[in-house]
Amino acid sequence: MIASMSLAPSRRTFLQQASGALLSLGVGTLTSAAQSPATQVFYDPAMLRHEPASDHPESPKRLDAVMKTVRGLEGQGRLSVVAPRPATEDDILLVHTPQYLRLVRSEIATGLRSLSTGDTEISSGSFGAALTAAGTVVSAVDAVMTGRARNAFCAVRPPGHHASEGRGMGFCIFNNIAIGARHAVRRYGVERILIADWDVHHGNGTQEVFWSDGSVLFFDTHQHPWYPGTGSPAETGEGKGRGCTINRPFPAGAGRNEILDAFRTGLVPAAERFKPELVMISAGFDSRAGDPLGRFTLTDSDFAELTGVVAEIARQHARGRVVSVLEGGYSLDGLARAVDAHIGRLSA
């Protein structure tokens, strides 16, 4: 676990004195903003109502484990927990087709236990949970782009990076991070966004969404050969997006040396050329050693270092703006520990 960090006495004294001065001037609204932690975690228990079969690895227990860690960091004053708003249909349609949205709603409403488009189990609460997951990322983008938070972590499920415009697969219904990125473009006029994906599985849906877009630099490290079978180095995008997709596949057993080197020698110079205005992370922790659905060997300290690399890119090019979105991670204890290291670094 990351060691507890607290405000230095001199800084605490300064804030207390400043708060008193502001209140005496009748500007107390500024005080709460000044005292709020720079890191916000967005979470809504509505996402627990997505309930695959009891033995399914993508279980509601994943969010319970994550939020136990988050509440501990919140108790240390390291972050604040914020309730998001659900996505609207217009938000979903920033990425997905109207036909797919209708299909998802219909198949969940009729009681099917899995989507017809791929290996994604569903339940009666899945549509609301999926809207909430997408809206969580939209809400986090709003907070970071308006300066209410320096960075944000989205504790979401179902995950999203395998979902393409017209297909859910790989436990994913809507592509949460892609919807958040498109929202940043539509609402705030952001022209260049970095999405870094360190999940053990290739983010094929995200790659497909932005394949010919040009507004997103998509960088992905993943195990290969492994599900879903995509993500070769030759897949680099086309049209306006040519060269904006960078895949770094590695064999089973890869870990710190391979993944950190890819981020430092591959992502950092690419970001220097691209100069993103917003940085987003598909934070999949199934690349951690011991995860039942992956064969990578990253440790908790490795995730902290990866976070540091991405945060430094954001500091140099994007005013420090980072929105991190939970993807995979299926060992409950491992997930909790990795999230602690990741958010601990974001909130440092």
C-alpha positions in Angstrom: 0.0 0.0 0.0 1.1 3.6 -0.6 2.2 5.3 2.6 -0.1 7.9 4.0 0.8 11.5 3.0 -0.5 14.6 4.8 -0.2 18.3 4.3 2.9 19.9 5.9 2.0 21.9 9.0 3.1 25.2 7.3 0.7 24.5 4.4 -2.1 23.6 6.7 -1.6 26.8 8.7 -1.6 28.8 5.5 -4.9 27.3 4.3 -6.5 27.8 7.7 -5.5 31.5 7.7 -6.5 32.0 4.1 -9.9 30.3 4.8 -10.6 32.7 7.6 -9.6 35.7 5.5 -11.8 34.6 2.6 -14.8 34.0 4.9 -14.4 37.4 6.4 -14.6 38.8 2.9 -17.7 36.9 2.1 -16.2 34.6 -0.5 -16.5 31.3 1.2 -17.2 29.5 -2.1 -13.6 30.0 -3.0 -12.5 28.3 0.2 -14.0 24.9 -0.5 -12.4 24.9 -3.9 -9.0 25.7 -2.4 -9.3 23.0 0.1 -10.6 20.3 -2.2 -8.1 17.5 -3.1 -6.8 17.9 -6.7 -7.8 14.3 -7.5 -11.4 13.2 -7.8 -12.8 9.7 -8.1 -16.1 9.3 -9.9 -18.3 6.5 -8.8 -22.0 5.5 -8.7 -23.3 2.2 -7.1 -25.7 1.9 -10.0 -22.9 0.1 -11.8 -23.2 -2.8 -9.3 -26.5 -3.6 -10.9 -24.7 -5.1 -13.9 -24.7 -8.7 -12.8 -23.2 -11.4 -14.9 -23.3 -15.0 -13.7 -22.0 -15.5 -10.2 -18.8 -17.2 -11.4 -18.1 -14.5 -14.0 -14.7 -12.7 -13.5 -16.3 -9.3 -14.2 -18.1 -9.2 -11.0 -19.6 -6.4 -8.9 -17.1 -7.4 -6.3 -14.5 -5.7 -8.4 -15.9 -2.2 -7.7 -16.4 -3.1 -4.1 -12.6 -3.9 -3.8 -11.7 -0.7 -5.7 -13.9 1.5 -3.6 -12.6 0.1 -0.3 -9.2 1.3 -1.4 -10.6 4.6 -2.6 -12.4 5.3 0.7 -9.1 4.7 2.5 -7.3 7.3 0.4 -10.3 9.6 0.8 -10.0 9.3 4.6 -6.4 10.4 4.3 -7.5 13.6 2.5 -5.8 12.4 -0.7 -8.9 12.6 -2.9 -12.6 13.3 -3.0 -15.3 11.0 -4.3 -17.9 12.5 -6.6 -21.2 11.2 -8.0 -21.4 11.3 -11.8 -24.4 11.8 -14.0 -25.5 9.0 -16.3 -24.7 9.4 -20.0 -27.5 10.6 -22.3 -28.3 8.9 -25.6 -26.6 11.8 -27.3 -23.4 11.0 -25.3 -23.6 7.3 -26.4 -24.2 8.3 -30.0 -20.9 10.2 -30.1 -19.3 6.8 -30.6 -21.9 4.1 -31.1 -24.5 3.7 -33.9 -28.2 4.2 -33.3 -28.7 0.6 -34.4 -26.4 -0.7 -31.8 -27.9 1.4 -29.0 -31.3 0.1 -29.9 -30.0 -3.5 -29.9 -28.4 -3.1 -26.5 -31.6 -1.7 -25.0 -33.8 -4.3 -26.6 -31.7 -7.3 -25.7 -31.4 -6.3 -22.1 -35.1 -5.5 -21.8 -36.1 -8.9 -23.2 -34.0 -10.7 -20.6 -31.2 -12.1 -22.7 -28.2 -13.2 -20.7 -25.6 -12.1 -23.2 -25.3 -9.7 -26.0 -25.7 -11.1 -29.5 -22.7 -9.2 -30.7 -20.1 -10.9 -28.6 -19.0 -12.5 -25.3 -20.6 -10.0 -22.9 -23.0 -11.2 -20.3 -25.9 -8.9 -19.3 -28.6 -8.6 -16.7 -31.7 -6.5 -16.1 -29.6 -3.7 -14.6 -27.0 -3.7 -17.3 -28.4 -0.9 -19.5 -28.5 1.6 -16.6 -25.1 0.5 -15.4 -23.6 0.9 -18.9 -25.1 4.4 -19.2 -23.7 5.3 -15.8 -20.2 4.0 -16.7 -20.1 6.1 -19.8 -21.5 9.1 -17.9 -18.9 8.7 -15.3 -16.2 9.4 -17.8 -18.1 12.3 -19.3 -18.4 13.7 -15.8 -14.7 13.3 -15.1 -13.8 15.0 -18.3 -16.0 17.9 -17.3 -14.3 18.2 -13.9 -10.8 18.1 -15.4 -11.5 20.4 -18.3 -13.2 23.1 -16.2 -10.4 22.9 -13.5 -12.6 21.5 -10.7 -10.0 18.7 -10.5 -6.4 18.3 -11.7 -7.0 14.7 -12.5 -9.7 12.0 -12.1 -10.1 8.3 -11.8 -13.3 6.7 -13.0 -14.3 3.6 -11.0 -16.5 2.0 -13.7 -17.9 -1.3 -14.9 -18.8 -2.7 -17.3 -15.4 -1.9 -18.9 -15.3 -0.5 -22.4 -12.2 -0.7 -24.5 -13.3 -3.7 -26.5 -16.6 -2.1 -27.6 -16.6 -0.6 -31.2 -19.2 1.6 -32.8 -21.6 -1.3 -33.5 -20.4 -4.2 -31.4 -20.1 -5.0 -27.7 -17.6 -7.8 -26.8 -15.1 -8.8 -24.2 -17.3 -7.9 -21.2 -17.8 -4.4 -22.7 -21.1 -2.7 -23.7 -20.3 0.9 -24.4 -16.8 2.3 -25.0 -16.5 4.5 -21.9 -13.2 6.2 -22.7 -14.0 6.8 -26.3 -17.3 8.5 -25.3 -15.4 10.7 -22.9 -12.8 11.6 -25.5 -15.5 12.6 -28.0 -17.2 14.6 -25.4 -14.0 16.6 -24.8 -13.9 17.4 -28.5 -17.6 18.3 -28.8 -17.9 20.3 -25.5 -14.5 21.9 -25.1 -13.0 21.9 -28.6 -10.1 19.7 -27.6 -8.2 18.9 -30.8 -5.6 16.4 -29.6 -6.2 13.6 -27.0 -3.8 10.9 -25.9 -5.3 7.5 -24.8 -2.8 5.2 -23.2 -4.0 1.6 -22.7 -1.9 -0.7 -20.5 -4.6 -3.4 -20.1 -3.2 -6.9 -20.8 -5.8 -7.2 -23.7 -5.6 -5.0 -26.8 -8.1 -2.2 -26.8 -9.5 -3.1 -30.2 -12.7 -1.2 -29.8 -10.9 2.1 -29.0 -8.5 1.5 -31.9 -11.4 1.0 -34.3 -13.3 4.1 -33.1 -10.3 6.4 -33.7 -8.7 4.5 -36.6 -9.1 7.3 -39.2 -9.9 10.1 -36.7 -6.6 12.0 -36.2 -7.7 13.7 -33.0 -6.6 10.8 -30.8 -3.1 9.3 -30.3 -3.8 5.7 -29.2 -1.0 3.9 -27.5 -1.5 0.3 -26.4 0.7 -2.3 -24.7 -0.8 -5.8 -24.6 -0.1 -9.5 -24.5 0.1 -11.2 -27.8 -1.1 -13.7 -28.9 -4.0 -13.2 -26.6 -7.7 -12.1 -26.7 -8.9 -10.4 -28.9 -6.1 -11.2 -31.4 -5.6 -7.6 -32.7 -3.0 -5.0 -32.1 0.0 -5.8 -34.3 2.6 -3.1 -34.8 1.5 -2.8 -38.4 -1.9 -1.5 -37.3 -1.2 2.3 -37.4 -4.4 3.9 -38.6 -5.4 5.4 -41.9 -6.4 8.7 -43.4 -6.3 11.5 -40.9 -5.4 8.9 -38.3 -2.4 7.4 -40.1 0.4 7.1 -37.5 -1.9 7.9 -34.6 -2.2 4.2 -33.5 0.8 2.7 -31.8 0.7 -0.9 -30.7 3.4 -2.5 -28.6 2.5 -6.3 -28.2 4.6 -8.5 -25.9 4.6 -12.2 -25.2 3.4 -13.8 -22.0 5.8 -13.2 -19.1 6.5 -9.6 -20.1 6.6 -7.1 -17.3 8.4 -4.0 -16.0 11.3 -4.0 -18.4 9.2 -4.3 -21.6 6.1 -2.2 -20.6 7.9 0.7 -18.9 10.5 0.8 -21.7 7.6 1.0 -24.3 6.1 3.9 -22.5 9.4 5.7 -22.0 10.9 5.2 -25.4 7.7 4.8 -27.5 5.0 6.9 -25.9 7.0 9.8 -24.6 8.5 10.8 -27.9 5.2 10.2 -29.7 3.4 12.5 -27.2 6.1 15.1 -27.7 5.3 15.2 -31.4 1.5 15.0 -30.9 1.3 17.4 -27.9 -2.0 16.2 -26.4 -4.3 18.7 -24.7 -5.9 16.0 -22.6 -4.5 12.7 -21.4 -6.6 9.7 -20.8 -5.7 6.2 -19.5 -7.4 2.9 -20.1 -6.2 1.6 -16.8 -6.5 -2.2 -17.0 -4.9 -4.0 -14.1 -5.2 -7.5 -15.5 -1.6 -6.8 -16.6 -0.6 -7.3 -13.0 1.3 -10.4 -12.0 -1.1 -13.1 -10.8 -4.2 -11.9 -12.6 -6.4 -14.9 -13.8 -7.0 -13.4 -17.2 -3.5 -12.3 -18.1 0.1 -13.5 -18.2 2.0 -10.2 -17.7 4.1 -9.6 -14.5 3.7 -5.9 -13.7 3.8 -5.0 -10.0 2.0 -2.3 -8.0 5.2 -0.1 -8.0 5.3 -0.6 -11.8 1.8 0.8 -12.1 2.9 3.8 -10.0 5.8 4.4 -12.4 3.6 4.0 -15.5 1.2 6.5 -14.0 4.1 8.8 -13.4 5.2 8.6 -17.0 1.7 9.5 -18.3 1.2 12.2 -15.6 4.5 13.8 -16.7 3.3 13.9 -20.3 0.1 15.6 -19.1 2.1 18.1 -17.1 4.3 19.0 -20.1 1.6 19.2 -22.7 -1.9 19.1 -21.2 -1.8 21.4 -18.1 -1.6 18.2 -16.0 -5.1 17.1 -17.1 -5.5 13.3 -16.7 -8.7 11.2 -16.8 -8.1 7.5 -15.9 -10.7 4.9 -16.6 -10.9 1.5 -15.1 -10.8 -1.4 -17.6 -9.8 -4.9 -16.6 -8.3 -6.5 -13.4 -9.9 -9.7 -12.1 -7.9 -10.6 -9.0 -9.8 -8.7 -6.3 -6.8 -8.3 -4.0 -4.5 -7.5 -6.8 -6.9 -5.0 -8.3 -7.3 -3.2 -5.0 -3.5 -2.9 -4.5 -2.8 -1.8 -8.1 -5.5 0.9 -7.9 -4.0 2.1 -4.6 -0.6 2.5 -6.3 -2.2 4.2 -9.4 -4.4 6.7 -7.6 -1.7 7.2 -5.0 0.6 8.4 -7.7 -2.1 10.6 -9.3 -2.9 12.2 -6.0 0.8 12.8 -5.0 
